[in-house]
Amino acid sequence: MKTIARSPLFAVAGLCVAVWLGDFTDVAAQEIAPLEVHEIAPGVYAHEAPITAMNAASGGDISNNGFIVGDEAVAVIDTGGAPIIGERLKKAIEKITDKPIRYVINTAEHPDYIFGNAAFVGPDVTFVGHRNLPRSMAVRGPHYVETLRRDMGEALIQGVKLVPPTLLVNIGKERKLDLGHRVIDLRAWSMMSTDCNLTIFDEQTRTLFAGDLVYLRHIPVIDGSILGWLEALPQLAAIPAQRAVPGHGPAGAGWPQALAAEKAYLTKLAADLRGLLKQGADINEAAQMAARSEAAKWELFGIYNPRNVTAAYAELEWK
């Protein structure tokens, strides 16, 4: 490879709603440096973000993103966790190609995938996402903004624009986008990591952008259904890719081998929780014990495993 609260704080008025939260031109007074990207397959570029928490030190750069270049146009895949990351990604694209950006595709609703959208807003750019993404952005977006304003600081959050997709992908109905002699397949998934997961498969190079459905080194994060995730893993593995760009972790990993560690973690977590529930353990006990044997295999385990336990416990106690 080359080098939470879910209260509805505002309603979606059609699919073109966007909320400006300031001007981000002063985020960096100096010239904006292009984001580092690598060509992992011909015409397919990925930025591999550090594995770290979303805070001021991260600068909003905690998840992978990238773009695919066709003969006629470019598709951007996720835009980073701050307006400045989106600007830097756009600069990287401009260094590589003068073809127009036609699509911006968000693979999930989490801030690290959508907070850079503002950099790409324009009359000829179509935003694309899961059919559930507009609702989720409307319900959760303002909460994300306020939480991260506190955690990351005003300078990084200033200028965030919540841009919901106008081109939606429905579950069970794959959508193809032609970038000019280059077709990419978009697939919306049922509840897995979240209820907004979207994958992008480049047919020409057999490259899969998997978003939050694939984690490497960074512990998986459950914001949806552990059972739905485990159930759908065989379908995910069946995508005829050669390489994958996970939402977090090394980009360009071999496929479907990239799923092995994640599957082992989710399987262990579910098995431990079933056993603890059978023993009558409460959620606090479960948070201390479930999947502890996996701790050494994952970064940020101490932050996210207790949260995963809480989400999965609530789901499994009724099964």
ABEGO torsion letter per residue (X at the ends): XBXXBABBABBBBEAABBBBAEBAAAABABBBBBBBBBBABBGBBBBBBBBBBBBAAAGGBABBBEBBBBAABBBBBEAEABAAAAAAAAAAAAAABABBBABBBBABABAAAAAAAAAABBAABBBBBBAAAAAAAAAAAAAAAAAAAAAAEAAAABGBBBBBBABBBBBGBBBBBBAGGBBBBBBBBBBBABAABBBBBBAAAGBBBAEAABBBGBBBBBABBAAAAAAAAAAAAABBBABBBBABEBBGBBOAAAAAAAAAAAAAAAAAAAAAAAAGBBAAAAAAABGAAAAAABBGAAAAAAAAAAAAAAAAAAX
